[in-house]
Structures are given as C-alpha cells and as structure tokens.
C-alpha cells in the first residue's frame, strides 16, 4: 500500500485485529492498530510513532492509509484513538468514511 508521499505503509490483519504500520531497520517505526466491529466498521484504537519519525507526518499518513482502505472496502471508520480523532476532525475530506 502506498501513500502520496511514497512512504511504504504496510497492512496486517488477523481475525478482527489489525494494523497499518511503517517498518524501518527491521522494526516498526510507526503503527496504528484497529479492531473490526462486524464486517463494516473499522475502529482505530491506537497510534504510536517512534522518535525517529515524530513530526514528519507519519501518524497522519497511517490515518490516510486507513481512510483509503476503508473507501476501497466500503467500510466506516470510528476513530477512538485521540490522535486519529483529531486528524479526522481537521480533515473534512475524510468525513465520507466517518461513522457518525
């Protein structure tokens, strides 16, 4: 999965749990985890960015990856994570996937 800034965002899912993440030096430098509620609601529950990527937009890119994924899979997103919730509040173009 690619974002506009050409950062390689990876995706994994096992059952109802999953993550979007950025890997570097054989470790995760940024990660946003989610849970699926049913087959149509993606709940973002945590975002964490390492000091190496802090302030470089990595967290926002993870949220964008989730939005692109939700649009592709026709899902709604519920951002419970305070960071993701703030990104959704500031980015009106993401509101099409927001679970109201």
Secondary structure, DSSP 8 states (H G I E B T S, - for coil): -B-TT--B-EEEEETTEEEEEEEETTEEEEEEEEEEETTTEEEEEEEEE-TTTTTTTHHHHHHHHHHHHHHHHT-EEEE-SHHHHHHHHH-GGGGGGB--
